[in-house]
Structure formats: structure tokens, C-alpha cells
Amino acid sequence: MDSKPSLLYLTDLYFEANGRDYFDEDFYITSMLRKNFYVLICHPQDSQNFESLVDLVVFRNTGPVLHYQSTFNKFVSRVNANETACYNSMTGKADIKGKEYLIELTKLNFPVIPTIESLSDLERLPNQDTYTVKLKNGADSIGMKNVDRDSLSDLDVKGYIVQPFIDFQYEVSFYYIDGTFQYAMYAADKHKRWELQQYKPTAEDLIFAQMFIDWNDLEHGIQRVDACRTATGELLLVELEDLNPYLSLLLLDEETKSRFIENFSEALLNAIAITNLKHKRN
């Protein structure tokens, strides 16, 4: 047998998401990774049975973890106790922990959609007709709703965040591997969120996205910076996905797609090397 390292690739191939085919993306990625790795595919809820058999666990298109929160919490504990090598690192400060970070970034005056968690702080948001309410631990728009200002005062927002409704021009996403920019995609029609096209970012766009990557300071992993372009032309952060960002890889041109897979493979090999070094020191 040759010396190819082994991966446990976690995904939910049957998870249904609007505009996204998880299985297509993961079949493509794993077929490419097989050139450099042995690949075992597994649902995240079955992960513990196989983690000791591989060099690295790859956490990918696993769906919202709130559907298996207890299992996920135990997985994070194993990873952070150095029992399991994982890509992404489970040390992120953004979506992996829910939407709480948007409140922190608002207080730090980062360019994010202003976010609060208590109606007593409503004066910190623009005074307007419509607000968006989201679950702190939500994903894929689960629990999200738009409400008018009068109705907002009647809501129990415990466990939620509140933001002003933004009438944006379009949404744009910036994709990173280990802190290095890879490509960008945008929805030219804001009413068709997942009909994406490749986007050529400006220098200012990349400065915007990089500040959130730097803030998160993730040891290694894939991250997606989701932003909206406001009516006045500025970018505001919508979310920083640092757990299992969908990549829309199959919409990329062949050159960009191939380069991403090459960089991803290199990042996985590097993560394995770092893990092995840590274990030797211990």
C-alpha cells in the first residue's frame, strides 16, 4: 500500500437546501481528492466510529448542526481536546458559534449589518419600517422573519438577533482557504440568491473581506465572507461562515475550480503535518 494519507469526509448527501445540491459538490470534491488521499465519506452523526481510522476529518456540507446539536457539541469537544484532527479547525469565532459575533462586531464598529439582541438597544439600529429577526443558532434562514416596527415591540426576541431590513443591490461572497482569497461569487438578481456568477472583486472589496478573516484568526479551514452591497454602494457583512460553507464550486470556470482543489489538497496535507507535529511534541 502506498503512503497516501486518509480522510474522513463528513457530509449529509441527502440534505435538501434551496438552490444547492450538496451531493453534486461533494461527489466532485471527493473524486478530486482521491488523487492524493484515501477518502471515506460519512454522515456527521456517525463520525465518532471512524475518526480514529483516518489522518484527518474534513467537515464539509453537513447541513445545519442545530439538527444534531448534542452530537456536534461532543464532536467539537473531541477535536479541541486534540483527540481528533479536523479541517476546519473548530476554534472559529463566527457562525460555528451562532450569530452572537454579529453583535460583537457591531459594537466594534466593523462594517456589518447593525445587530442587537435586546429591544432595549433598538435605538442603536436605524429607525425604519421593517426589521429582520434571526435565530442566534439558526442557519439556512431557519427561524428568520421580517417584521414591522410596531410588531417588533410585541415579540419575545430571547435567543434571536434583530437587524434593520437592508434593501441591497446584490449579495456577494468571498471564499478563502487558510486565510488566502480564492474566488468570489455574486447573485446579480437579489431575488434569486443562489443563481450565482463569478465576481471580480476590487482591491477595496478584498480589504473589506480580509478584515473579517483576520478577526476570526482561524488556524486552518475554508471560510466564506457573505456581504451585501447597499443602495449607497458600501459592503456590509451578512455572515462569516467558518464551519461548513457551501462553495458553489460547480459554477466556477475550470481553471478556478482546478486551482481551488489544488489549494484545498495542499491545505489538507498541511493540516495533517501540523497535527502530526503536535502529537510528536506531546
Contacts in CASP RR format, 6 or more apart in sequence:
PFRMAT RR
TARGET T0000
AUTHOR 0000-0000-0000
METHOD contacts of the structure
MODEL  1
MDSKPSLLYLTDLYFEANGRDYFDEDFYITSMLRKNFYVLICHPQDSQNF
ESLVDLVVFRNTGPVLHYQSTFNKFVSRVNANETACYNSMTGKADIKGKE
YLIELTKLNFPVIPTIESLSDLERLPNQDTYTVKLKNGADSIGMKNVDRD
SLSDLDVKGYIVQPFIDFQYEVSFYYIDGTFQYAMYAADKHKRWELQQYK
PTAEDLIFAQMFIDWNDLEHGIQRVDACRTATGELLLVELEDLNPYLSLL
LLDEETKSRFIENFSEALLNAIAITNLKHKRN
4 36 0 8 1.000
4 37 0 8 1.000
4 38 0 8 1.000
5 36 0 8 1.000
5 37 0 8 1.000
5 38 0 8 1.000
5 55 0 8 1.000
5 56 0 8 1.000
5 268 0 8 1.000
5 269 0 8 1.000
5 272 0 8 1.000
6 37 0 8 1.000
6 38 0 8 1.000
6 39 0 8 1.000
6 40 0 8 1.000
6 53 0 8 1.000
6 54 0 8 1.000
6 55 0 8 1.000
6 56 0 8 1.000
7 33 0 8 1.000
7 37 0 8 1.000
7 38 0 8 1.000
7 39 0 8 1.000
7 40 0 8 1.000
7 54 0 8 1.000
7 55 0 8 1.000
7 56 0 8 1.000
7 57 0 8 1.000
7 58 0 8 1.000
7 268 0 8 1.000
8 40 0 8 1.000
8 42 0 8 1.000
8 47 0 8 1.000
8 50 0 8 1.000
8 51 0 8 1.000
8 53 0 8 1.000
8 54 0 8 1.000
8 56 0 8 1.000
8 57 0 8 1.000
8 58 0 8 1.000
9 26 0 8 1.000
9 29 0 8 1.000
9 30 0 8 1.000
9 33 0 8 1.000
9 39 0 8 1.000
9 40 0 8 1.000
9 41 0 8 1.000
9 42 0 8 1.000
9 58 0 8 1.000
9 60 0 8 1.000
10 42 0 8 1.000
10 43 0 8 1.000
10 44 0 8 1.000
10 47 0 8 1.000
10 57 0 8 1.000
10 58 0 8 1.000
10 59 0 8 1.000
10 60 0 8 1.000
10 62 0 8 1.000
11 22 0 8 1.000
11 23 0 8 1.000
11 26 0 8 1.000
11 41 0 8 1.000
11 42 0 8 1.000
11 43 0 8 1.000
11 44 0 8 1.000
11 60 0 8 1.000
11 61 0 8 1.000
11 62 0 8 1.000
12 22 0 8 1.000
12 43 0 8 1.000
12 44 0 8 1.000
12 61 0 8 1.000
12 62 0 8 1.000
12 63 0 8 1.000
13 22 0 8 1.000
13 23 0 8 1.000
13 26 0 8 1.000
13 41 0 8 1.000
14 23 0 8 1.000
15 22 0 8 1.000
15 61 0 8 1.000
15 62 0 8 1.000
15 63 0 8 1.000
17 63 0 8 1.000
17 140 0 8 1.000
17 246 0 8 1.000
18 140 0 8 1.000
18 193 0 8 1.000
18 194 0 8 1.000
19 194 0 8 1.000
20 194 0 8 1.000
20 246 0 8 1.000
20 248 0 8 1.000
21 250 0 8 1.000
22 61 0 8 1.000
22 63 0 8 1.000
22 246 0 8 1.000
24 250 0 8 1.000
25 61 0 8 1.000
25 246 0 8 1.000
25 247 0 8 1.000
25 248 0 8 1.000
25 249 0 8 1.000
25 250 0 8 1.000
26 41 0 8 1.000
26 60 0 8 1.000
26 61 0 8 1.000
28 249 0 8 1.000
28 250 0 8 1.000
29 60 0 8 1.000
29 249 0 8 1.000
29 261 0 8 1.000
29 264 0 8 1.000
30 39 0 8 1.000
30 41 0 8 1.000
32 261 0 8 1.000
32 265 0 8 1.000
33 39 0 8 1.000
33 261 0 8 1.000
33 264 0 8 1.000
33 265 0 8 1.000
33 268 0 8 1.000
35 265 0 8 1.000
36 265 0 8 1.000
36 269 0 8 1.000
37 265 0 8 1.000
37 268 0 8 1.000
38 54 0 8 1.000
40 50 0 8 1.000
40 53 0 8 1.000
40 54 0 8 1.000
42 50 0 8 1.000
44 59 0 8 1.000
44 62 0 8 1.000
44 65 0 8 1.000
44 68 0 8 1.000
44 71 0 8 1.000
44 72 0 8 1.000
44 75 0 8 1.000
45 68 0 8 1.000
45 71 0 8 1.000
47 57 0 8 1.000
47 75 0 8 1.000
48 74 0 8 1.000
48 75 0 8 1.000
48 78 0 8 1.000
51 57 0 8 1.000
51 78 0 8 1.000
51 83 0 8 1.000
51 84 0 8 1.000
55 85 0 8 1.000
55 272 0 8 1.000
55 275 0 8 1.000
56 85 0 8 1.000
56 86 0 8 1.000
56 87 0 8 1.000
56 268 0 8 1.000
56 271 0 8 1.000
56 272 0 8 1.000
56 275 0 8 1.000
57 79 0 8 1.000
57 84 0 8 1.000
57 85 0 8 1.000
57 86 0 8 1.000
57 87 0 8 1.000
58 86 0 8 1.000
58 87 0 8 1.000
58 268 0 8 1.000
59 86 0 8 1.000
59 87 0 8 1.000
59 88 0 8 1.000
59 90 0 8 1.000
59 243 0 8 1.000
59 244 0 8 1.000
60 244 0 8 1.000
61 244 0 8 1.000
61 246 0 8 1.000
62 244 0 8 1.000
63 139 0 8 1.000
63 140 0 8 1.000
63 244 0 8 1.000
64 138 0 8 1.000
64 139 0 8 1.000
64 140 0 8 1.000
64 142 0 8 1.000
65 72 0 8 1.000
65 139 0 8 1.000
65 243 0 8 1.000
66 137 0 8 1.000
66 138 0 8 1.000
66 139 0 8 1.000
66 142 0 8 1.000
69 137 0 8 1.000
75 84 0 8 1.000
75 90 0 8 1.000
76 90 0 8 1.000
78 84 0 8 1.000
79 85 0 8 1.000
79 86 0 8 1.000
79 89 0 8 1.000
79 90 0 8 1.000
80 90 0 8 1.000
80 91 0 8 1.000
82 278 0 8 1.000
82 279 0 8 1.000
82 282 0 8 1.000
85 271 0 8 1.000
85 272 0 8 1.000
85 275 0 8 1.000
87 220 0 8 1.000
87 221 0 8 1.000
87 267 0 8 1.000
87 268 0 8 1.000
87 271 0 8 1.000
88 96 0 8 1.000
88 218 0 8 1.000
88 220 0 8 1.000
88 221 0 8 1.000
88 222 0 8 1.000
88 223 0 8 1.000
88 242 0 8 1.000
88 243 0 8 1.000
88 244 0 8 1.000
89 218 0 8 1.000
89 219 0 8 1.000
89 220 0 8 1.000
89 221 0 8 1.000
90 96 0 8 1.000
91 218 0 8 1.000
91 219 0 8 1.000
92 216 0 8 1.000
92 217 0 8 1.000
92 218 0 8 1.000
92 242 0 8 1.000
93 101 0 8 1.000
93 215 0 8 1.000
93 216 0 8 1.000
93 217 0 8 1.000
93 242 0 8 1.000
94 101 0 8 1.000
94 212 0 8 1.000
94 216 0 8 1.000
94 223 0 8 1.000
94 239 0 8 1.000
94 240 0 8 1.000
94 241 0 8 1.000
94 242 0 8 1.000
95 101 0 8 1.000
95 139 0 8 1.000
95 239 0 8 1.000
95 240 0 8 1.000
95 241 0 8 1.000
95 242 0 8 1.000
95 243 0 8 1.000
96 242 0 8 1.000
96 243 0 8 1.000
98 136 0 8 1.000
98 137 0 8 1.000
98 138 0 8 1.000
99 115 0 8 1.000
99 134 0 8 1.000
99 135 0 8 1.000
99 136 0 8 1.000
99 137 0 8 1.000
99 138 0 8 1.000
99 161 0 8 1.000
99 239 0 8 1.000
100 117 0 8 1.000
100 136 0 8 1.000
100 161 0 8 1.000
101 240 0 8 1.000
102 112 0 8 1.000
102 113 0 8 1.000
102 115 0 8 1.000
102 161 0 8 1.000
102 163 0 8 1.000
102 237 0 8 1.000
102 239 0 8 1.000
103 115 0 8 1.000
103 116 0 8 1.000
103 117 0 8 1.000
103 161 0 8 1.000
105 112 0 8 1.000
105 115 0 8 1.000
105 212 0 8 1.000
105 215 0 8 1.000
105 237 0 8 1.000
106 112 0 8 1.000
106 114 0 8 1.000
106 115 0 8 1.000
106 116 0 8 1.000
106 124 0 8 1.000
110 211 0 8 1.000
110 212 0 8 1.000
110 215 0 8 1.000
110 237 0 8 1.000
111 208 0 8 1.000
111 234 0 8 1.000
111 235 0 8 1.000
111 236 0 8 1.000
111 237 0 8 1.000
112 236 0 8 1.000
112 237 0 8 1.000
113 163 0 8 1.000
113 164 0 8 1.000
113 166 0 8 1.000
113 228 0 8 1.000
113 236 0 8 1.000
113 237 0 8 1.000
113 238 0 8 1.000
114 124 0 8 1.000
114 125 0 8 1.000
114 126 0 8 1.000
114 163 0 8 1.000
114 164 0 8 1.000
115 161 0 8 1.000
115 162 0 8 1.000
115 163 0 8 1.000
116 122 0 8 1.000
116 124 0 8 1.000
116 125 0 8 1.000
116 161 0 8 1.000
116 162 0 8 1.000
116 163 0 8 1.000
117 136 0 8 1.000
117 157 0 8 1.000
117 159 0 8 1.000
117 160 0 8 1.000
117 161 0 8 1.000
117 162 0 8 1.000
118 157 0 8 1.000
119 152 0 8 1.000
119 153 0 8 1.000
119 155 0 8 1.000
119 157 0 8 1.000
119 162 0 8 1.000
122 152 0 8 1.000
122 162 0 8 1.000
125 131 0 8 1.000
125 162 0 8 1.000
125 163 0 8 1.000
125 164 0 8 1.000
126 164 0 8 1.000
127 149 0 8 1.000
128 149 0 8 1.000
128 164 0 8 1.000
128 165 0 8 1.000
129 148 0 8 1.000
129 149 0 8 1.000
129 165 0 8 1.000
130 146 0 8 1.000
130 147 0 8 1.000
130 148 0 8 1.000
130 149 0 8 1.000
130 164 0 8 1.000
130 165 0 8 1.000
131 146 0 8 1.000
131 147 0 8 1.000
131 148 0 8 1.000
131 149 0 8 1.000
131 152 0 8 1.000
131 162 0 8 1.000
131 163 0 8 1.000
131 164 0 8 1.000
131 165 0 8 1.000
132 144 0 8 1.000
132 145 0 8 1.000
132 146 0 8 1.000
132 162 0 8 1.000
132 163 0 8 1.000
132 164 0 8 1.000
132 165 0 8 1.000
132 166 0 8 1.000
133 144 0 8 1.000
133 145 0 8 1.000
133 146 0 8 1.000
133 147 0 8 1.000
133 152 0 8 1.000
133 155 0 8 1.000
133 157 0 8 1.000
133 160 0 8 1.000
133 161 0 8 1.000
133 162 0 8 1.000
133 163 0 8 1.000
134 143 0 8 1.000
134 144 0 8 1.000
134 160 0 8 1.000
134 161 0 8 1.000
134 163 0 8 1.000
135 142 0 8 1.000
135 143 0 8 1.000
135 144 0 8 1.000
135 159 0 8 1.000
135 160 0 8 1.000
136 159 0 8 1.000
136 160 0 8 1.000
136 161 0 8 1.000
137 159 0 8 1.000
138 144 0 8 1.000
146 165 0 8 1.000
147 155 0 8 1.000
152 162 0 8 1.000
166 228 0 8 1.000
166 230 0 8 1.000
166 236 0 8 1.000
167 231 0 8 1.000
168 190 0 8 1.000
168 228 0 8 1.000
168 229 0 8 1.000
168 230 0 8 1.000
168 231 0 8 1.000
168 236 0 8 1.000
169 190 0 8 1.000
169 228 0 8 1.000
169 229 0 8 1.000
169 230 0 8 1.000
169 231 0 8 1.000
169 233 0 8 1.000
170 186 0 8 1.000
170 187 0 8 1.000
170 188 0 8 1.000
170 189 0 8 1.000
170 190 0 8 1.000
170 228 0 8 1.000
170 229 0 8 1.000
171 186 0 8 1.000
171 187 0 8 1.000
171 190 0 8 1.000
171 193 0 8 1.000
171 226 0 8 1.000
171 227 0 8 1.000
171 228 0 8 1.000
171 229 0 8 1.000
171 238 0 8 1.000
172 184 0 8 1.000
172 185 0 8 1.000
172 186 0 8 1.000
172 187 0 8 1.000
172 199 0 8 1.000
172 201 0 8 1.000
172 205 0 8 1.000
172 226 0 8 1.000
172 227 0 8 1.000
172 228 0 8 1.000
172 229 0 8 1.000
172 235 0 8 1.000
173 184 0 8 1.000
173 185 0 8 1.000
173 186 0 8 1.000
173 196 0 8 1.000
173 224 0 8 1.000
173 225 0 8 1.000
173 226 0 8 1.000
173 227 0 8 1.000
173 248 0 8 1.000
174 181 0 8 1.000
174 184 0 8 1.000
174 201 0 8 1.000
174 205 0 8 1.000
174 206 0 8 1.000
174 209 0 8 1.000
174 224 0 8 1.000
174 225 0 8 1.000
174 227 0 8 1.000
175 181 0 8 1.000
175 182 0 8 1.000
175 183 0 8 1.000
175 184 0 8 1.000
175 185 0 8 1.000
175 222 0 8 1.000
175 223 0 8 1.000
175 224 0 8 1.000
175 245 0 8 1.000
175 247 0 8 1.000
175 260 0 8 1.000
176 182 0 8 1.000
176 209 0 8 1.000
176 213 0 8 1.000
176 222 0 8 1.000
176 223 0 8 1.000
176 224 0 8 1.000
176 225 0 8 1.000
177 221 0 8 1.000
177 222 0 8 1.000
177 260 0 8 1.000
177 263 0 8 1.000
177 264 0 8 1.000
177 267 0 8 1.000
178 220 0 8 1.000
178 221 0 8 1.000
178 267 0 8 1.000
178 270 0 8 1.000
179 213 0 8 1.000
179 218 0 8 1.000
179 221 0 8 1.000
179 223 0 8 1.000
180 263 0 8 1.000
181 201 0 8 1.000
181 206 0 8 1.000
181 209 0 8 1.000
181 210 0 8 1.000
182 256 0 8 1.000
182 259 0 8 1.000
182 260 0 8 1.000
182 263 0 8 1.000
183 198 0 8 1.000
183 252 0 8 1.000
183 256 0 8 1.000
183 260 0 8 1.000
184 198 0 8 1.000
184 199 0 8 1.000
184 200 0 8 1.000
184 201 0 8 1.000
184 205 0 8 1.000
185 196 0 8 1.000
185 197 0 8 1.000
185 198 0 8 1.000
185 199 0 8 1.000
185 248 0 8 1.000
185 251 0 8 1.000
186 196 0 8 1.000
186 197 0 8 1.000
186 199 0 8 1.000
187 193 0 8 1.000
187 194 0 8 1.000
187 195 0 8 1.000
187 196 0 8 1.000
187 197 0 8 1.000
188 195 0 8 1.000
188 197 0 8 1.000
189 195 0 8 1.000
194 248 0 8 1.000
196 248 0 8 1.000
196 251 0 8 1.000
197 251 0 8 1.000
198 251 0 8 1.000
198 252 0 8 1.000
198 253 0 8 1.000
198 256 0 8 1.000
201 209 0 8 1.000
205 235 0 8 1.000
208 227 0 8 1.000
208 235 0 8 1.000
209 225 0 8 1.000
209 227 0 8 1.000
212 225 0 8 1.000
212 237 0 8 1.000
212 240 0 8 1.000
213 223 0 8 1.000
213 225 0 8 1.000
216 223 0 8 1.000
216 240 0 8 1.000
216 242 0 8 1.000
218 242 0 8 1.000
220 267 0 8 1.000
220 270 0 8 1.000
220 271 0 8 1.000
220 274 0 8 1.000
221 242 0 8 1.000
221 267 0 8 1.000
221 271 0 8 1.000
222 245 0 8 1.000
222 247 0 8 1.000
222 264 0 8 1.000
223 240 0 8 1.000
223 241 0 8 1.000
223 242 0 8 1.000
223 245 0 8 1.000
224 240 0 8 1.000
224 241 0 8 1.000
224 245 0 8 1.000
224 246 0 8 1.000
224 247 0 8 1.000
225 237 0 8 1.000
225 240 0 8 1.000
225 241 0 8 1.000
226 237 0 8 1.000
226 238 0 8 1.000
226 239 0 8 1.000
226 240 0 8 1.000
226 241 0 8 1.000
227 235 0 8 1.000
227 236 0 8 1.000
227 237 0 8 1.000
227 238 0 8 1.000
228 235 0 8 1.000
228 236 0 8 1.000
228 238 0 8 1.000
229 235 0 8 1.000
230 236 0 8 1.000
247 260 0 8 1.000
249 257 0 8 1.000
249 260 0 8 1.000
250 257 0 8 1.000
252 260 0 8 1.000
END
